[in-house]
């Protein structure tokens, strides 16, 4: 059997190897990723609680749903009652997760999904204990965020307008993409927040954007002049063209940055567009929307912004999450020193 990746889930209440031969014989490989499984009623109720009362994002709910579906399938194969799984049975499942050599972050998410699920069952009076209480999540090594330098950002932002549009539809698409890139960098939004924007979320006179972040929390973020100009051009020459076409078809787009069909753009579609413009701009790095968010925060701190203000604009619940960017600045200063000091 392939050994678990270092940093796997650790049981803090028992010594390694005390599962016993019976539990070892009971273990089997997990179902493949995406394996079909009918969701258990308890899982459906738990996910509904997260969606309705905790305001979890659709992305997080989908990830927890997949993790709990895998655990449900594992329990069915091993004859384990889902809601009554013991600590040893939960630990055996998590060892199977570790044996798949998944990343520590993915293993930690599996444990978080199970921990929340069993706490929900306990709160509902469906069981008296919480079997994951003694399990410690794997240690996560947080790599420094990857970001673009200012000149790279400028090249990327110019890419949608670099070539003339062949048709009015192509021009509208380029105006939309240019405005999306400008807003993403100007406001440091998550891609899910960007594609969920609606026209009334913008106040172009005040230069503000209202976005809905994790947990459906709303925040106001300043919108710079360049981004305001790009959005205005898109609304006048692009969005209204789509609006008129949709009105004739009997449907009005509700989104600030819809597709040509009037539907909301998907995260995957924006990733593809971003990658294409990155190649066009000559950027060798593999781009992601979060790189522009990281660039936004890093460039603000480089310009003298205080950490609390950056935290507010990013929508971070904890200042510790924002502090990772101070490490980015330290690494950047070290690079500058090594490159320019004569005795480095």
Secondary structure, 3 states (H helix, E strand, C coil): CCCCCCCCCEECCCCCCCCCHHHHHHCCCCCCCCCCCCCCHHHHHHHHHHHHCCCCCHHHHHHHHHHHHHHHHHHHHCCCCHHHCCHHHHHHHHHHHHHCCCCHHHHHHHHHHHHHHHHHHHHCCCCCCCCCCCEECCCCCCCCCCCCCHHHHHHHHHHCCCCCCCCHHHHHHHHHHHHHHHHHHHHCCCHHHHHCCCHHHEECCCCEEEEECHHHCEEEEECCHHHHHHHHHHHHHHHHHHHHHHHHHCCCCCCCCECCCCCECCHHHHHHHHHHHHHHCCCCCCCCHHHHHHHHHHHHHHCCCCHHHHHHHHCCCCHHHHCHHHHHHHHHHHHHHHHHCCCC
